[in-house]
Amino acid sequence: MKTLLRCSRMVDPGRGIDGACDLLIDNGVFVQVGGDFDASGAKIVDVPPDWVVCPGFIDMHVHLREPGQEHKETIQTGTASAVAGGFTAIACMPNTDPVNDNAGVTEFILAKATQANKARVYPIGAVSRGSLGKQLSDIAELRKAGCVAISDDGYPVADALLMRRALEYADMFQMPVIDHCEDLSLKGDGVAHEGFHASALGLRGLPAVAEELMVERDITLAGLTGGAVHIAHLSARGSLRAVKSGKERKIRVTCEVAPHHFTLTHEALAGYDTNFKMSPPLRETADCDAILEGLADGSVDAIATDHAPHHYDEKALEFDLAPFGIIGLESAVSISLDRLVHSGILSLSRLVELLSTNPARILGVEGGTVVEGAPADLTLISLDATTTFKAADVCSKARNTPFDGWELHGAVAATVVGGRTVFVNPGLDGATGFSIG
Amino acid sequence: MDYSTSSHQVVESNDSAMPVKTIQARHLLSINDLSVDEIMLILETAEAMKEIGSRAIKKVPTLRGKTIVNLFFESSTRTRTSFEIAEKRLSADTLNISTVGSSVTKGETLIDTARNLEAMAPDMIVLRHPSSGACHQLARVCRARIVNAGDGMHEHPTQALLDAFTILAHHGCIKGLKVAIIGDLLHSRVARSNLLLLKLLGAEVCLCGPPTLIPPSVSDFGVRSTTSIEDAVTDADVIMMLRIQKERMRGHFVSSLREYFNVFGLTSARVERAKSNVIIMHPGPINRGVEIASEVADGTRSVMLEQVSNGVAVRMAVLYLLAGSGETI
């Protein structure tokens, strides 16, 4: 059914749009963007005037846990969580059980995603078989099955030669290598950022240089090979310095940051709440400040949550023993609107680049900007709504978040995938009843 | 002080006009839980408790009817027996649970172990555990009052209190004293608690050890650090030695125990550089010939055995004051 969506404000930096714009949608794709419309036979939907329409947000770093760890999350619950968080698409990491190092697992994930029928899922395949870091996966097979990138996330690609070869080989298919940069020998038994708070709390330290060293290594290798490297969950100012330098030298490096790294620091560790334990860890104010600067000035390319659900029992263990990671899909957009846009650090247009335009470009997938013929994926946000993020109310199976109870200015209003409204925010005035297609 | 009566005063404010009679905190997890006044109260109470240990009948009925569980997830002779004797002298009913031979060996989580214990309504739990922060987690789950007997690398508050008691017994004060803490500072909960307590009481603390074992951001603790033991012990009033474990060679913290002793071992010659009335302390157990020379450990300046006996009195004081806070007993 044809739908004419009348938006009093659409923000699409890819097309240089920030203002009123109408969209004609049919059969799940954008038929026309702006200009004069032949809207005969179209259902007319007026977007509430205080909402902003954006190209669908893409979270390029999510752990869906299926197959193998369904007690933490499933593709069903993970994709529901994604759209509740305003994401029309997510890229999922291969550290499932079995690891996604073959077409079989990739196809399983895609089939489950289709069945769930919520957010699009772009699988990321493993760099190495079993992510053991010894032998390359069959990357061509992974590409053919539907993977958009390769990563051994959870682990670094520790062997420099393997990283070199992966960069060379993956480039054949225009796939980036996404690295979890961490020198394992420097990591040791660390559980918290090496610094004053870890020292005071008696927690083994994770030095920032463990990340920086490998970031430098990967950028240098990308320079050597001409391949594309994407730095996952960047957390240290030294790493960002290396990325900036790499970009200046025209090396194909991009990076992402997670909301917890631009809102929390290692001060939060007092009390030993494992909802503040993640890898890479929460670091210093200076690192947080550097990341905020990088988000504004363009050296950071994307915001990605590293959504890492864990079962309550697992996080209820001693700080040393609890697994690293927090969920993030349903808090990211509100946190970004509150802490980045409302605080004046960056414009909404720039935020859309970080959440949509750039992730689409880095992964080489459709979306990121509204284009005739492309699937009608949209994220509708309310800049003015205030919301209290509650762990108990998330769609995710897991509750491991440090943001429980945070009052935030800005919220997701609705999420549209392929012209279908897959989520409306029940707590928002004017949301219930909003529907396209 | 007469401990045979069962009345107890509850005091609210902490201003200098009215002396502190109780501890405000519900648990003793860290030295940070105590104010200076509360620390002095514990030390004064310990003085009285010490007297009980010299009687023919070493018992007072103060904690009669209270159930105290010693929940030890790490083996420990010294600390556990010290707490046990303290509890028995106060007439409490004590229970010892250690990792060997309990459901913990079957893989039960800390929280589940605690909840099962809670169901039997103990009044206090004394916890020793290999993970930093274990006491904090227990405190979130248990109604019983928790006393930290050592959590991972984090703190060992009663050790610092008995160390302060020992120092006071010899030097009469702590303010202005030069205290050197020497050894594996990075992994030491004793060092952390002591450095907090001594700083709070106005001592001049100097940390000493190889650079690999000095905690990162040490200057943010507001104490001096040095890699020279000669520098650290010069004119010291108190020298506190810490254990260096053989396993520190894994992780390349030290090259060998032999070299460690040569560079950082407390020898008689090095002790000569301290003040003539210096006291030499060690939380135990000592590694002879590794962090401390035998003749120094057994020498006249060593107060290690006094620390052990003071431990009972100090722990009696802590248990008495913590059990009594906010309640009549």
Interface residues (C-beta under 8 A of the other chain):
Chain A: G188 E194 G195 F196 A198 S199 A200 L201 G202 L203 R204 G205 P207 G271 Y272 D313 A316 L317 E318 F319 D320 L321
Chain B: T109 L110 I111 H129 P130 S131 S132 G133 A134 H136 Q137 D151 G152 M153 H154 E155 L186 R189 R192 P215 P216 S217 V218 D220 F221 G251
